[in-house]
């Protein structure tokens, strides 16, 4: 069965979907080194002669194993879990992203995480706003845009490896309209 190529729209949808998928068992990923050989490798390449043409054959690409990325934990230890459920957790710092454009909210989030890390903050409360109540059209479809993007922002953040866990906030701190970022301690 011949495979067809994806259209630009289908490729964009697939890319957006692929960004939201997390592996069940995070393992080291294999990264293929660039196919362009260095000057030293070009000098040592064997020459292949045949059919009147001479060409250099590059060596097979090498596999480089990248270390696994540190991802947020789905479950913390029982003390943290108890404090989050009961609402006794006390955020050390908070940021409210209401009323900002997506780009401005993204920039403010990165600034807040950087500031929290320099202050050795363990719990950062990020107020994003409530998720959309229905899938209506028009202005209602833009509701919850920051909430919809924050997961991707945190995954691609330069501080992603410093985030231990992301949890929905207790109702006293905003419930579904806010999240706790539990940050890792310095090494």
N, C-alpha and C positions, 0 to 999 in steps of 0.2 A: 504494500500500500504506500503510495507516494504521499509525502507530507507537504502541506502547503505552508507558505511563509505567512507570518502574522502581519496584519496591517499595522500602521502606526498607532491607531487607537487601541487595538488589541494588545500591542506590545506595551503601551503605557499602562493599561489596566493590569496586565500580567506583572509588570515591574512593581506597581503599587501593591498588589496582592502578595508578591514574593517578599516584600519588605516586612510584612506583618507576621510571617511564619517564623516560629522558633523551633529549633530541633528538639526532639524528645530527649536525646542524650547528646549534649554538646561534646564534641570531640575535636581533635586537631584537624584543621582543614588543609588540604594539599593545595599549594599555590604553585602554578607553573611559572618558571622563570621566563623572561622575555626571550623570544626566538632569535633575536639579533645577536650573533656571536661577537665577542670582543676582538680587538686587533690581534692579540696573542693567539686566540683560537683560530683565526683566519690563516695565520702563518702555518699552523700545524695541521690544517685540514687535508685529508687525502684527496687526490685528484682522481676523478672518474672519467675515463676515456671510453668513448663508444659512439657509434653512428656519426662520426666526424665532428662531434662537439665535445669540448672539454669544460667540465664544471666542477666546482667545489661542493662537497657534500657536508652539510653542517652536522655536528654530533646530535644525538637525540636529546630532547629537552630534559633538564634535570628537575626533579621534584624537590621542592623545599617545603618542609612542614612548618607551618606557622603555629605559634602557641595558641591554645584556646583562649578566646576572649572571656573576660570575667563578666558574667551576666548577673542581673539582680536575682536574688533568691525568691522562690515562690513562697516558702515558709521560713520564718525566723525561729529562733529558739523559743521555748515556752514562756519565758519571762517577757520577751517582746510581744509575743502574740497576746498574752493576757493583758498587757498594758494598752495595746491597740484596741482590742475588743471592748475593754471597760472604759476607755476614754481617759485613762489616767496619764496617758503619754502627754508630755508637755513639749511642744515644738520650741526649739531654741531660736528659730528665725522663721519668718514667713514672708511671702511675696504674693501680691494680688495682681493677676493678669487681666482683670476685667477692663473693658473699654479700650484695649489696645488692638492694633492690627496684628495679623499673624506674624509679620516680620518683626515688629516691635516687641511682641510678646516673646518670640523666640530669643531675641537679643537679650531681653531683660532676664529671661530664665537662665541663660548661660552666665550672665553677670552675677545673678544671685547664687548660683551653684559655686562659682569661683570665689565669691566673697565668703560663702559658708565654709568652704574648704580652708581658706586662709584663717578663719576664726575657729577652726576645729569643731564646727557644729555637727551634731549627730543627727538631728531631726529637723528637716526643712519642710514647712507647710507651704504648698503651692496651691493657691486658690485659682481654679480655672473657670468656674461657672458650671451650672448644671448641664447635664447632657440633654439633647433634644427630647421633648415629650412625645412628638409624633413625627412621622416622615412627611410632613406637609410641604407644599411648594412655596416658592417665593422667599420672603425674608425669613420665614421659619426654617428653611433649609440651611441657612447660614448660622443658626443658633447652635452653639456648642462646637464651633470650628476649632477653637484653641484646645478644647477637651479632646477632640478627634485627632489632633496633630501631636499632642504632648508625648505620646508613647514613642513616636518616630523621632521626635527631637531628642528624647533622652537616650535612645539607642545610638543615635549618630553623634551625640555630644562628645566633645573632647574629654569630658569627665565621666563617660559611661562606665569605665572600670572602677570608679570611686563610689558608685551607687550600689549599696548592698541590697536594697529592696525598695519597691514602689508599692504603696498600699493606699486604698481608699480611706479617706479620713473618717474619724468618728463624727456622728452628727453634731457634737458640740463644737467641732472645728470646721464644719461645712459639709459633712457627709459626702454625697455623690458629686458635689461641686468643688471638692478639694482632694488633694492627695498628699500623703506623707512621703518624702524622700528620706530614706534611712541611709546615711552616708557611712562609708567605711572609715575606720580609724587610720591615721597615718602609720606607715610601716616603721 
